[in-house]
């Protein structure tokens, strides 16, 4: 029986005691310290050993049970699962054909190392935001019962207009801003209003698979346009589909390769859209969260013909749990989008919006971004250094480190195997449209890679990669 576990807890850390206990036991299971079938101490025994309340240990155990890492047996006590859930989950996900299953890993407790799309928890100003959220929820409860503005709270739209003018060089009024339920909500509203069913759309190759799926659901015909060090190849798009009705781009930091769209290509794209009355959806998914140098102005800041629809989100900068994004619409289409929002997808919870407005107004948001940039830059440098010490070829791509794999090495198989150890890289090949352009690699999110976890995770991941490279060569 594992009566004495070797991990310690830090009472001054931001992470809760229950979460520290959960992580400690998870780490012991992954390293083999706790073998399958090993009996864990009772709540009372472990609480006494660690000097915490029994309820704290119980919470940690319940999270581990939910994750299927341990099982509670009566009268056999609590034991490590015979087949840890992470390994079983990797096997199941590897066999599924579901598109969503291929993109998102289901972790019931906390993000895995390198997991995409999730900001760092240890740099999150949780106490500050909790205090502001609690105050806005109380204030909301005292208001008269009425329907909120479906476009979003005016207070937030005002702050967004001011913030966008400073950070993204976009000149707009609060009336041009529609608050949405994250990026997906903004994309859905925009596609609904544009009504381009059966028309052609350019998409970057590679590009965000969820976005592409959304375009397919809207019955658009997708034309993949390659990406290089200057961003999307506009000349290629003009040659392949000059009469396209829509272009979706990530000009600030191309997702997932990280290139910034050059000024020449920006101007050519805008000129073409004005000539053809085509629409450009600008996915500004990282906003001003650029780790090296200053962020380039938004593409919408150069638009004089009213053809760029700018989509922003707080998922990467604050938290995806807010489900908060926004559309900056040209004047000629804003009323149509506002009507669609009122009828189909009104803005999310007002208290979340008011709390976010306060974060912007009082300067908390910008201070959080400055601190987060420093933390992410340190992690990116450390991760690249660690991977290269193992002989891996890497490149920085926004908040992601791209680990390049030799041709013929299955990045999806490596990612599925790594998941069994709580490591969740995203296979680069899944981001490509064209089979011929598809490259093999792993996308590693630096936000979910604490410095102390990087050496062990890299060693484990590089060991898996080495085995697959040898197998491909034989």
For each residue, the residues with C-beta under 8 A, 3 or more apart:
1: 38 39 40 41 77
2: 5 28 33 34 38 39 40 41
3: 41 45
4: 41 49
5: 2 24 25 28 33 34 41 46 49
6: 28 33
7: 20 21 23 24 25 27 28
8: 24
9: 17 20 21 24 50 52
10: 13 15 20
11: 17
12:
13: 10 20
14: 122 126
15: 10 19 20 23 121 122
16: 19 20
17: 9 11 20 21 52 56
18: 21 22 56 57 59 60 63
19: 15 16 22 23 60 63 109 110
20: 7 9 10 13 15 16 17 23 24
21: 7 9 17 18 24 25 46 50 52 56 57 60
22: 18 19 25 26 60 63 64 109 110
23: 7 15 19 20 26 27 110
24: 5 7 8 9 20 21 27 28
25: 5 7 21 22 28 29 34 40 60 64 69 70
26: 22 23 29 30 64 67 69 422
27: 7 23 24 30 31
28: 2 5 6 7 24 25 31 33 34
29: 25 26 32 33 34 69 80 84
30: 26 27 84 86 421 422
31: 27 28
32: 29 35
33: 2 5 6 28 29
34: 2 5 25 28 29 38 40 80
35: 32 38 80
36: 80 81 82 83 84
37: 79 80 82
38: 1 2 34 35 79 80
39: 1 2 76 77 78 79
40: 1 2 25 34 46 61 70 77 78 79 80
41: 1 2 3 4 5 45 46 49
42: 45 46 77 78
43: 46 47 54 57 58 61
44: 47 48 54
45: 3 41 42 48 49
46: 5 21 40 41 42 43 49 50 57
47: 43 44 50 51 52 53 54 56 57
48: 44 45 51
49: 4 5 41 45 46
50: 9 21 46 47 57
51: 47 48
52: 9 17 21 47 56 57
53: 47 56 57
54: 43 44 47 57 58
55: 58 59
56: 17 18 21 47 52 53 59 60
57: 18 21 43 46 47 50 52 53 54 60 61
58: 43 54 55 61 62
59: 18 55 56 62 63
60: 18 19 21 22 25 56 57 63 64
61: 40 43 57 58 64 65 70 72 78
62: 58 59 65 66
63: 18 19 22 59 60 66 67 108 109
64: 22 25 26 60 61 67 69 70 109
65: 61 62 68 69 70 71 72
66: 62 63 108 109
67: 26 63 64 85 86 107 108 109
68: 65 71 81 84 85 88
69: 25 26 29 64 65 80 81 84 85 86
70: 25 40 61 64 65 78 79 80 81
71: 65 68 78 79 81
72: 61 65 77 78
73: 76 77 78 79
74:
75:
76: 39 73 79
77: 1 39 40 42 72 73
78: 39 40 42 61 70 71 72 73
79: 37 38 39 40 70 71 73 76
80: 29 34 35 36 37 38 40 69 70 84
81: 36 68 69 70 71 84 85
82: 36 37
83: 36 87 88
84: 29 30 36 68 69 80 81 87 88 420
85: 67 68 69 81 88 89
86: 30 67 69 89 90 419 420 421 422
87: 83 84 90 91 420
88: 68 83 84 85 91 92
89: 85 86 92 93 105 106 419 420
90: 86 87 93 94 416 417 418 419 420
91: 87 88 94 95 416
92: 88 89 95 96
93: 89 90 96 101 102 105 416 419
94: 90 91 412 413 416
95: 91 92
96: 92 93 101 102
97: 101
98: 101 102
99: 102 103 209 213
100: 103 104
101: 93 96 97 98 104
102: 93 96 98 99 209 412 430
103: 99 100 209 210 426 430
104: 100 101 117
105: 89 93 112 115 419 424
106: 89
107: 67 110 111 112 115 424
108: 63 66 67
109: 19 22 63 64 66 67
110: 19 22 23 107 121
111: 107 115 118 121 424 448
112: 105 107 115 419 422 423 424 448
113: 422 423 424 448 449 453 457
114: 423 424 425 443 444 445 448 449 457
115: 105 107 111 112 118 424 445 448
116: 400 424 426 443 445
117: 104 315 316 320 445
118: 111 115 320 445 447 448
119: 123 124 315 316 317 318 319 320 372 447
120: 123 124 372 375 376 447 448 450
121: 15 110 111 124
122: 14 15 450
123: 119 120 368 371 372 375
124: 119 120 121 129 318 319
125: 128 129 364 368
126: 14 129 130
127: 130 131
128: 125 131 132 364
129: 124 125 126 132 133 318 355 359
130: 126 127 133 134
131: 127 128 134 135
132: 128 129 135 136 355 358 359
133: 129 130 136 137 351 352 355
134: 130 131 137 138
135: 131 132 138 139 355
136: 132 133 139 140 351 352 354 355 358
137: 133 134 140 141 351
138: 134 135 141 142
139: 135 136 142 143 351 354
140: 136 137 143 350 351 354
141: 137 138
142: 138 139
143: 139 140 146
144:
145:
146: 143
147: 150
148: 153 346 347 350
149: 152 153 154 347
150: 147 338 341 342 346 347
151: 157 177 178 179 338 341 342 347
152: 149 156 157 177 178 179 180 326 347 353
153: 148 149 156 157 179 347 350 353 354 357
154: 149 157 158 174
155: 158 159 353 354 357
156: 152 153 159 160 179 353 354 356 357 360
157: 151 152 153 154 160 161 174 175 177 179 326
158: 154 155 161 162 174 357
159: 155 156 162 163 356 357 360 361
160: 156 157 163 164 174 177 312 326 360
161: 157 158 164 165 172 173 174 176 177
162: 158 159 165 166 360
163: 159 160 166 167 360 365
164: 160 161 167 168 170 172 298 312 328
165: 161 162 168 169 170 171 172
166: 162 163
167: 163 164 287 288 295
168: 164 165 284 287 288 295 297 298 300 301 310
169: 165 297 298 301
170: 164 165 297 298 300 301 310 328
171: 165 301
172: 161 164 165 176 177 328
173: 161 176 177
174: 154 157 158 160 161 177
175: 157 334
176: 161 172 173 328 329 330 331 334
177: 151 152 157 160 161 172 173 174 326 327 328 329
178: 151 152 186 189 326 327 329 334 337 338 341 347
179: 151 152 153 156 157 324 325 326 347 348 353
180: 152 183 185 186 189 324 325 326 327 341 345 347 348
181: 184 185 323 324 325 345 347 348
182: 185 186 313 315 320 323 324 325
183: 180 186 187 283 285 311 313 315 325
184: 181 187 188 210 214 325
185: 180 181 182 188 189 323 325 345 348
186: 178 180 182 183 189 190 311 312 313 325 326 327
187: 183 184 190 191 211 214 281 311
188: 184 185 191 192 214 345
189: 178 180 185 186 192 193 327 337 340 341 344 345
190: 186 187 193 194 281 309 311 327 337
191: 187 188 194 196 214 215 218 220
192: 188 189 195 218 340 344
193: 189 190 333 336 337 340
194: 190 191 245 246 279
195: 192
196: 191 199 201 218 220 245 246 279
197: 218 219 220
198: 219 220 221
199: 196 220 221 244 245 246
200: 220 221 222 223 241 243 244 245 246
201: 196 215 220 221 222 223 244 245 246 247 248
202: 222 223 225 232 237 240 241 244 246 247 248 249
203: 207 211 212 215 222 223 224 225 248 433
204: 207 224 225 227 232 248 249 250 254 255
205: 224 225 226 227 432 433 434 437
206: 227 256 257 428 431 432 433 437 439
207: 203 204 211 212 248 250 255 431 433
208: 211 212 250 255 256 283 285 431
209: 99 102 103 212 213 430 431
210: 103 184 213 214
211: 187 203 207 208 214 215 248 283
212: 203 207 208 209 215 216 222 433
213: 99 209 210 216 217
214: 184 187 188 191 210 211 217 218
215: 191 201 203 211 212 218 220 222 246 248
216: 212 213 219 220 222
217: 213 214
218: 191 192 196 197 214 215
219: 197 198 216
220: 191 196 197 198 199 200 201 215 216 245 246
221: 198 199 200 201
222: 200 201 202 203 212 215 216 433
223: 200 201 202 203 237 240 241 244
224: 203 204 205 432 433 434 437
225: 202 203 204 205 232 233 234 236 237 240
226: 205 232 233 236 437
227: 204 205 206 231 232 233 254 257 259
228: 231 233 259
229: 259
230: 233 259 261 262 264 265
231: 227 228 249 251 254 259 260 261 262 265
232: 202 204 225 226 227 237 249 251 254 261 265 269
233: 225 226 227 228 230 236 237 265
234: 225 237 238 265 268 269 272
235: 238 239 268
236: 225 226 233 239 240
237: 202 223 225 232 233 234 240 241 244 247
238: 234 235 241 242 268 272
239: 235 236 242
240: 202 223 225 236 237
241: 200 202 223 237 238 244
242: 238 239 272 276
243: 200 276
244: 199 200 201 202 223 237 241 247 276 278
245: 194 196 199 200 201 220 278 279
246: 194 196 199 200 201 202 215 220 278 279 280 281
247: 201 202 237 244 269 273 278 279 280 281
248: 201 202 203 204 207 211 215 280 281 283
249: 202 204 231 232 261 269 280 281 282 283 299
250: 204 207 208 253 254 255 282 283 284 285
251: 231 232 254 260 261 266 282 296 298 299
252: 260 261 284 286 287 290 295 296 298
253: 250 258 259 260 285 286 290 397 398
254: 204 227 231 232 250 251 257 258 259 260 261 397
255: 204 207 208 250 283 285 398
256: 206 208 397 398 400 402 426 428 431 443
257: 206 227 254 397 402
258: 253 254 395 396 397 398 400 402
259: 227 228 229 230 231 253 254
260: 231 251 252 253 254 296
261: 230 231 232 249 251 252 254 265 266 269 296 299
262: 230 231 265 266
263: 266 267
264: 230 267 268
265: 230 231 232 233 234 261 262 268 269
266: 251 261 262 263 269 270 299 302
267: 263 264 270 271 302
268: 234 235 238 264 265 271 272
269: 232 234 247 249 261 265 266 272 273 280 299
270: 266 267 273 274 280 299 302 303 304 305 307 308
271: 267 268 274 275
272: 234 238 242 268 269 275 276 278
273: 247 269 270 276 277 278 279 280 305 307 308
274: 270 271 277 304 305 307
275: 271 272
276: 242 243 244 272 273
277: 273 274 307
278: 244 245 246 247 272 273 307
279: 194 196 245 246 247 273 307 309
280: 246 247 248 249 269 270 273 299 303 307 308 309
281: 187 190 246 247 248 249 308 309 311
282: 249 250 251 298 299 300 308 309 310 311
283: 183 208 211 248 249 250 255 311
284: 168 250 252 287 298 310 311 312 313
285: 183 208 250 253 255 313 315 316
286: 252 253 289 290 316 317 398 399
287: 167 168 252 284 295 312 313 316 317
288: 167 168 295 369
289: 286 295 316 317 369 372 373 376 399
290: 252 253 286 293 294 295 373 398
291: 373 376 377 380 396 398 399
292: 377 396
293: 290
294: 290
295: 167 168 252 287 288 289 290
296: 251 252 260 261
297: 168 169 170 301 302
298: 164 168 169 170 251 252 282 284 301 310
299: 249 251 261 266 269 270 280 282 302 303 308 310
300: 168 170 282 303 308 309 310 328
301: 168 169 170 171 297 298
302: 266 267 270 297 299
303: 270 280 299 300 306 307 308 330
304: 270 274
305: 270 273 274
306: 303 330 331 332 333
307: 270 273 274 277 278 279 280 303 330
308: 270 273 280 281 282 299 300 303 330
309: 190 279 280 281 282 300 327 328 329 330 333
310: 168 170 282 284 298 299 300 327 328
311: 183 186 187 190 281 282 283 284 325 326 327 328
312: 160 164 186 284 287 325 326 328
313: 182 183 186 284 285 287 316 317 324 325 326
314: 317 318 319 322 324 325 356
315: 117 119 182 183 285 318 319 320 322 323 324 325
316: 117 119 285 286 287 289 313 320 399 447
317: 119 286 287 289 313 314 365 368 369 372
318: 119 124 129 314 315 322 324 356 359 365 368
319: 119 124 314 315 322
320: 117 118 119 182 315 316 323
321:
322: 314 315 318 319 352 356
323: 181 182 185 315 320 348 352
324: 179 180 181 182 313 314 315 318 348 352 353 356
325: 179 180 181 182 183 184 185 186 311 312 313 314 315
326: 152 157 160 177 178 179 180 186 311 312 313
327: 177 178 180 186 189 190 309 310 311 337
328: 164 170 172 176 177 300 309 310 311 312
329: 176 177 178 309 333 334 337
330: 176 303 306 307 308 309 333 334
331: 176 306 334
332: 306
333: 193 306 309 329 330 336 337
334: 175 176 178 329 330 331 337 338
335: 338 339
336: 193 333 339 340
337: 178 189 190 193 327 329 333 334 340 341
338: 150 151 178 334 335 341 342
339: 335 336 342 343
340: 189 192 193 336 337 343 344 345
341: 150 151 178 180 189 337 338 344 345 346 347
342: 150 151 338 339 346
343: 339 340
344: 189 192 340 341
345: 180 181 185 188 189 340 341
346: 148 150 341 342
347: 148 149 150 151 152 153 178 179 180 181 341 350 353
348: 179 180 181 185 323 324 352 353
349: 352 353
350: 140 148 153 347 353 354
351: 133 136 137 139 140 354 355
352: 133 136 322 323 324 348 349 355 356
353: 152 153 155 156 179 324 347 348 349 350 356 357
354: 136 139 140 153 155 156 350 351 357 358
355: 129 132 133 135 136 351 352 358 359
356: 156 159 314 318 322 324 352 353 359 360 365
357: 153 155 156 158 159 353 354 360 361
358: 132 136 354 355 361 362 364
359: 129 132 318 355 356 362 364 365 368
360: 156 159 160 162 163 356 357 364 365
361: 159 357 358
362: 358 359
363: 366 367
364: 125 128 358 359 360 367 368
365: 163 317 318 356 359 360 368 369
366: 363 369 370
367: 363 364 370 371
368: 123 125 317 318 359 364 365 371 372
369: 288 289 317 365 366 372 373
370: 366 367 373 374
371: 123 367 368 374 375
372: 119 120 123 289 317 368 369 375 376
373: 289 290 291 369 370 376 377
374: 370 371 377 378
375: 120 123 371 372 378 379
376: 120 289 291 372 373 379 380 399 446 447
377: 291 292 373 374 380 381
378: 374 375 381 382 451
379: 375 376 382 383 446 447 449 450 451 454
380: 291 376 377 383 384 396 399 401 446
381: 377 378 384 385
382: 378 379 385 386 451 454
383: 379 380 386 387 394 401 444 446 449 454 458
384: 380 381 387 388 394 396 401
385: 381 382 388 389
386: 382 383 389 390 454 455 458
387: 383 384 390 392 394 401 403 458 462
388: 384 385 391 392 393 394
389: 385 386
390: 386 387 458 459 462
391: 388 462
392: 387 388 403 404 462 465
393: 388 403 404
394: 383 384 387 388 401 402 403 404
395: 258 401 402 404
396: 258 291 292 380 384 400 401 402
397: 253 254 256 257 258 400 401 402 443
398: 253 255 256 258 286 290 291
399: 286 289 291 316 376 380 445 446 447
400: 116 256 258 396 397 443 444 445 446
401: 380 383 384 387 394 395 396 397 443 444 446
402: 256 257 258 394 395 396 397 428 441 442 443 444
403: 387 392 393 394 425 441 442 443 444 465
404: 392 393 394 395 439 440 441
405: 409 411 414 440 441 442 465 469
406: 409 440 469 472
407: 439 440
408: 440 472
409: 405 406 414 440 465 468 469 472
410: 413 414 440 468 472
411: 405 414 415 427 428 429 440 441 442
412: 94 102 415 416 427 429 430
413: 94 410 416 417 468
414: 405 409 410 411 417 418 425 427 442 461 464 465 468
415: 411 412 418 419 424 425 426 427 442
416: 90 91 93 94 412 413 419 420
417: 90 413 414 420 464
418: 90 414 415 421 423 424 425 460 461 464
419: 86 89 90 93 105 112 415 416 422 423 424
420: 84 86 87 89 90 416 417
421: 30 86 418 460
422: 26 30 86 112 113 419
423: 112 113 114 418 419 457 460 461
424: 105 107 111 112 113 114 115 116 415 418 419 448
425: 114 403 414 415 418 442 443 444 461
426: 103 116 256 415 430 431 442 443 445
427: 411 412 414 415 430 440 441 442 443
428: 206 256 402 411 431 432 439 440 441 442 443
429: 411 412 432 438 439 440 441
430: 102 103 209 412 426 427
431: 206 207 208 209 256 426 428 443
432: 205 206 224 428 429 435 437 438 439
433: 203 205 206 207 212 222 224 437
434: 205 224 437 438
435: 432 438
436:
437: 205 206 224 226 432 433 434
438: 429 432 434 435
439: 206 404 407 428 429 432
440: 404 405 406 407 408 409 410 411 427 428 429
441: 402 403 404 405 411 427 428 429
442: 402 403 405 411 414 415 425 426 427 428 461
443: 114 116 256 397 400 401 402 403 425 426 427 428 431
444: 114 383 400 401 402 403 425 449
445: 114 115 116 117 118 399 400 426 448 449
446: 376 379 380 383 399 400 401 449
447: 118 119 120 316 376 379 399
448: 111 112 113 114 115 118 120 424 445
449: 113 114 379 383 444 445 446 453 454 457
450: 120 122 379 453 454
451: 378 379 382 454
452: 455
453: 113 449 450 456 457
454: 379 382 383 386 449 450 451 457 458
455: 386 452 458 459
456: 453 459 460
457: 113 114 423 449 453 454 460 461
458: 383 386 387 390 454 455 461 462
459: 390 455 456 462 463
460: 418 421 423 456 457 463 464
461: 414 418 423 425 442 457 458 464 465
462: 387 390 391 392 458 459 465 466
463: 459 460 466 467
464: 414 417 418 460 461 467 468
465: 392 403 405 409 414 461 462 468 469
466: 462 463 469 470
467: 463 464 470 471
468: 409 410 413 414 464 465 471 472
469: 405 406 409 465 466 472 473
470: 466 467 473 474
471: 467 468 474
472: 406 408 409 410 468 469
473: 469 470
474: 470 471
